[in-house]
């Protein structure tokens, strides 16, 4: 159901508000460029600063613009279990394919707490769930044992792994088997993750290089390693430039150069610095996504 290049969509702002027209046009462009799936309201979409009304609206806009052509995996995570349930129930009602639910940040739950959090969401919303494990932002790290325990629940279908631990997908594969969907959360190691048992990447870079990111994943799936490595090498400097400062400031600036969004972000994030802008522009030109 989920594979390949799945874009962690940015949320375009204009004068402090969600630019709905720009967002839907951006989604349509992504689909036309060959992106295999869409994630609205993730970290790249600045979900922490979207109101509940904005969050739900962005999910609805994405589903409408996608038109059923590719899966929509709505970001519905929260460090409040009740809030995560509410967002996930809305995603189900709106017609999302699945939900991406991040491990609860700030609270620092135990492994049992993590299990009970995801089980509660699972039981309250009849929607496939992808666990988003990103210790660098949420502080907690879901263990392989806890992930394997959750995988026994019918609607826990996979993981977005942003641990940067390339031994992790092999260990999880051995515990849960190949049907559990493993997606990388790190652009720079996307192919290496596939080699270790993954089936794709939820990508920041795909916001500005969707065709190239999709072509790399397509080549991998076909066993065309030479082409996959060509795209890997082409995209690596671009991946690096997206994280010179806290994401999504660099990718929003990059999208502004393509006319897809303003570079606006919401506090406490600030727009990319001039030095970062130079790095982003240079990387885009080298990758051939900016003339």
Phi, psi and omega per residue, in radians:
X1 nan -0.747 -3.129
X2 -2.088 2.262 -3.139
X3 -2.897 2.950 2.965
X4 1.334 -2.521 -3.101
X5 -1.640 1.882 -3.130
X6 -1.959 2.075 -2.997
X7 -1.513 2.285 2.992
X8 -1.447 1.606 -2.939
X9 -1.086 2.355 2.931
X10 -1.312 2.795 3.073
X11 -1.931 1.900 -3.123
X12 -1.185 2.348 3.045
X13 -2.005 2.607 3.039
X14 -2.453 2.022 -3.088
X15 0.959 0.706 3.040
X16 1.496 -0.105 -3.114
X17 -2.001 2.731 3.078
X18 -1.106 2.228 3.098
X19 -1.560 1.619 -3.011
X20 -1.110 -0.728 -3.125
X21 -1.134 -0.752 3.129
X22 -1.129 -0.667 -3.131
X23 -1.131 -0.813 -3.126
X24 -1.171 -0.655 3.067
X25 -1.097 -0.661 3.125
X26 -1.141 -0.747 3.099
X27 -1.071 -0.789 3.141
X28 -1.082 -0.678 3.096
X29 -1.121 -0.750 3.122
X30 -1.018 -0.812 -3.132
X31 -1.096 -0.758 -3.134
X32 -1.129 -0.494 -3.119
X33 -1.446 -0.088 3.060
X34 1.781 0.123 3.081
X35 -1.007 2.422 -3.034
X36 -1.557 -0.213 -3.128
X37 -2.999 2.836 -3.030
X38 -2.251 2.373 3.055
X39 -2.144 1.715 2.994
X40 -1.449 2.632 3.017
X41 1.145 0.639 2.939
X42 -1.626 -2.849 3.107
X43 -1.057 -0.764 -3.138
X44 -1.126 -0.484 3.094
X45 -1.454 0.123 3.101
X46 1.014 0.714 -3.138
X47 -0.982 -0.568 -3.130
X48 -1.086 -0.386 -3.115
X49 -1.932 0.116 2.998
X50 -1.464 2.393 2.998
X51 -1.185 2.881 3.113
X52 -1.051 -0.667 3.129
X53 -1.136 -0.778 3.102
X54 -1.104 -0.770 -3.129
X55 -0.978 -0.923 -3.115
X56 -1.103 -0.673 -3.135
X57 -1.138 -0.746 3.128
X58 -1.074 -0.729 3.082
X59 -1.053 -0.792 3.141
X60 -1.089 -0.770 3.137
X61 -1.071 -0.695 -3.137
X62 -1.136 -0.815 -3.132
X63 -1.083 -0.730 3.128
X64 -1.105 -0.817 -3.098
X65 -1.218 -0.586 3.134
X66 -1.177 -0.544 3.058
X67 1.038 0.484 3.117
X68 1.332 0.119 -3.087
X69 -1.349 -0.547 3.096
X70 -2.438 2.775 3.114
X71 -1.138 2.547 3.023
X72 -2.029 2.048 -3.137
X73 -1.881 1.737 -3.024
X74 -1.337 2.270 2.999
X75 -1.211 2.126 -3.082
X76 -2.358 0.341 -3.058
X77 -1.398 2.771 3.074
X78 -2.844 2.790 3.014
X79 -1.498 0.027 2.962
X80 -1.855 2.089 -3.110
X81 -1.063 -0.738 3.136
X82 -1.077 -0.696 3.124
X83 -1.165 -0.732 3.110
X84 -1.093 -0.674 3.083
X85 -1.083 -0.806 -3.128
X86 -1.065 -0.793 3.141
X87 -1.143 -0.657 -3.131
X88 -1.235 -0.686 3.080
X89 -1.093 -0.685 3.096
X90 -1.121 -0.763 3.136
X91 -1.028 -0.711 3.085
X92 -1.055 -0.850 -3.116
X93 -1.106 -0.618 -3.105
X94 -1.297 -0.333 3.100
X95 1.839 0.354 3.100
X96 -1.131 2.652 3.093
X97 -1.285 -0.673 -3.079
X98 -2.806 3.046 3.081
X99 -2.121 2.497 3.019
X100 -1.843 2.031 -3.012
X101 -2.088 2.000 -3.099
X102 -1.333 2.622 3.016
X103 -1.080 2.453 -3.045
X104 -1.052 2.110 -3.122
X105 -1.495 2.700 3.056
X106 1.268 -0.774 -3.100
X107 -1.113 -0.538 -3.092
X108 1.002 1.002 3.118
X109 -1.190 2.755 3.020
X110 -1.283 3.046 3.079
X111 -1.062 -0.646 3.085
X112 -1.161 -0.670 3.082
X113 -1.104 -0.709 3.083
X114 -1.063 -0.792 -3.137
X115 -1.051 -0.839 -3.079
X116 -1.172 -0.594 3.086
X117 -1.059 -0.908 -3.107
X118 -1.219 -0.601 3.105
X119 -1.135 -0.696 3.137
X120 -1.101 -0.729 3.101
X121 -1.151 -0.778 3.113
X122 -0.967 -0.796 -3.049
X123 -1.294 -0.435 -3.044
X124 -1.643 -0.312 -3.078
X125 -2.324 2.068 -3.091
X126 -1.422 1.268 -3.092
X127 -2.555 2.372 3.066
X128 -0.996 2.448 -3.057
X129 -2.139 2.311 2.981
X130 -1.851 2.130 3.105
X131 -1.309 2.331 3.112
X132 -1.894 1.868 -3.098
X133 -1.812 1.859 -3.077
X134 -2.417 1.399 -3.084
X135 -1.003 -0.528 -3.109
X136 -1.093 -0.462 3.119
X137 -1.858 -0.558 -3.049
X138 -1.764 -0.143 3.108
X139 1.372 -0.742 3.140
X140 -1.463 2.636 3.129
X141 -2.180 2.067 3.105
X142 -1.289 2.225 -3.121
X143 -1.293 2.816 3.067
X144 -1.044 -0.679 -3.126
X145 -1.102 -0.744 3.127
X146 -1.193 -0.696 3.106
X147 -1.081 -0.752 3.133
X148 -1.125 -0.632 3.095
X149 -1.138 -0.757 3.116
X150 -1.163 -0.588 -3.104
X151 -1.093 -0.278 3.093
X152 -1.307 -0.316 3.095
X153 -1.365 2.355 -2.955
X154 -1.071 -0.512 -3.085
X155 -1.772 0.136 2.957
X156 -1.617 1.780 -2.910
X157 -1.815 -0.216 -3.083
X158 -3.123 -3.006 -3.095
X159 -2.466 2.456 2.837
X160 -1.718 1.960 -3.019
X161 -1.767 1.913 3.098
X162 -2.009 0.593 3.128
X163 -1.438 -0.325 -3.037
X164 1.142 0.300 3.096
X165 -1.762 1.793 -3.047
X166 -1.344 -0.095 2.999
X167 -1.454 -0.371 -3.070
X168 -1.039 -0.857 -3.100
X169 -1.083 -0.564 3.097
X170 -1.168 -0.811 -3.131
X171 -1.085 -0.707 3.132
X172 -1.213 -0.697 3.094
X173 -0.985 -0.736 -3.140
X174 -1.147 -0.495 -3.109
X175 -1.483 -0.667 -2.960
X176 -2.045 -0.223 3.124
X177 1.515 3.062 -2.984
X178 -1.344 -0.233 -3.101
X179 -1.334 -0.352 3.100
X180 -1.336 2.131 -2.995
X181 -1.354 2.104 3.093
X182 -1.955 2.069 -3.134
X183 -2.050 2.362 3.091
X184 -1.274 2.540 2.995
X185 -1.915 0.265 -3.094
X186 -2.252 1.895 -3.095
X187 -0.967 -0.768 -2.986
X188 -1.156 -0.388 -3.127
X189 -2.011 0.402 -3.037
X190 -1.044 -0.800 -3.134
X191 -1.215 -0.684 3.098
X192 -1.078 -0.658 3.098
X193 -1.113 -0.741 3.086
X194 -1.040 -0.699 -3.133
X195 -1.128 -0.395 -3.116
X196 -1.689 0.097 3.088
X197 2.176 -0.014 3.133
X198 -1.402 2.934 3.138
X199 -2.232 0.151 3.124
X200 2.866 -2.973 -3.051
X201 -2.484 2.342 2.929
X202 -1.568 1.902 -2.779
X203 -1.937 2.428 2.950
X204 -1.424 -0.798 -3.086
X205 -1.037 -0.514 -3.137
X206 -1.080 -0.284 3.041
X207 -1.036 -0.591 -3.049
X208 -2.052 -0.199 3.085
X209 -2.355 0.979 -3.046
X210 -1.108 -0.716 -3.112
X211 -1.130 -0.713 -3.107
X212 -1.216 -0.746 3.134
X213 -1.128 -0.700 3.110
X214 -1.172 -0.711 -3.141
X215 -1.105 -0.663 3.107
X216 -1.094 -0.799 -3.138
X217 -1.188 -0.661 3.107
X218 -1.101 -0.748 3.134
X219 -1.093 -0.715 3.108
X220 -1.055 -0.801 -3.098
X221 -1.125 -0.516 3.118
X222 -1.472 -0.104 -3.094
X223 1.397 0.242 3.107
X224 -1.548 1.393 -3.013
X225 -1.185 -0.604 -3.130
X226 -1.050 -0.764 3.118
X227 -1.217 -0.703 3.114
X228 -1.059 -0.753 3.135
X229 -1.193 -0.568 3.091
X230 -1.067 -0.802 3.120
X231 -1.213 -0.654 3.075
X232 -0.971 -0.844 -3.099
X233 -1.186 -0.645 3.115
X234 -1.125 -0.698 -2.998
X235 -1.530 -0.348 -3.024
X236 -0.974 -0.823 3.093
X237 -1.082 -0.552 3.097
X238 -1.203 -0.748 3.048
X239 -0.950 -0.845 -3.090
X240 -1.054 -0.681 -3.090
X241 -1.190 -0.419 -3.115
X242 -1.271 -0.186 -3.074
X243 -2.234 0.388 3.050
X244 -1.122 -0.643 2.982
X245 -2.171 3.039 -3.076
X246 -1.032 2.204 3.074
X247 -1.216 2.453 0.304
X248 -1.834 0.369 -3.121
X249 -0.991 -0.821 3.135
X250 -1.131 -0.733 -3.097
X251 -1.235 -0.530 3.085
X252 -1.214 -0.651 3.053
X253 -1.120 -0.758 3.114
X254 -1.040 -0.756 3.131
X255 -1.124 -0.585 3.109
X256 -1.135 -0.583 3.110
X257 -1.190 -0.446 3.113
X258 -1.601 -0.018 -3.132
X259 1.307 0.386 -3.087
X260 -1.705 -0.300 -3.070
X261 -2.888 2.822 2.857
X262 -1.327 3.036 3.081
X263 -1.643 0.250 -3.101
X264 -1.154 2.338 2.936
X265 -2.207 2.892 -3.133
X266 -1.779 2.476 3.052
X267 -0.987 2.490 0.265
X268 -1.483 0.073 3.011
X269 -1.381 2.696 3.083
X270 -2.253 2.802 -3.119
X271 -1.060 2.697 -3.104
X272 -1.025 2.481 3.126
X273 -1.239 2.902 3.141
X274 -1.083 -0.675 3.139
X275 -1.137 -0.686 3.094
X276 -1.177 -0.660 3.116
X277 -1.053 -0.710 3.113
X278 -1.098 -0.772 3.135
X279 -1.096 -0.763 -3.130
X280 -1.122 -0.816 3.134
X281 -1.036 -0.791 -3.123
X282 -1.099 -0.727 -3.122
X283 -1.176 -0.666 3.111
X284 -1.128 -0.696 3.121
X285 -1.165 -0.717 3.126
X286 -1.132 -0.585 -3.131
X287 -1.457 -0.107 3.106
X288 1.379 0.308 3.124
X289 -1.718 -0.068 3.099
X290 -2.475 2.235 -3.116
X291 -1.448 nan nan
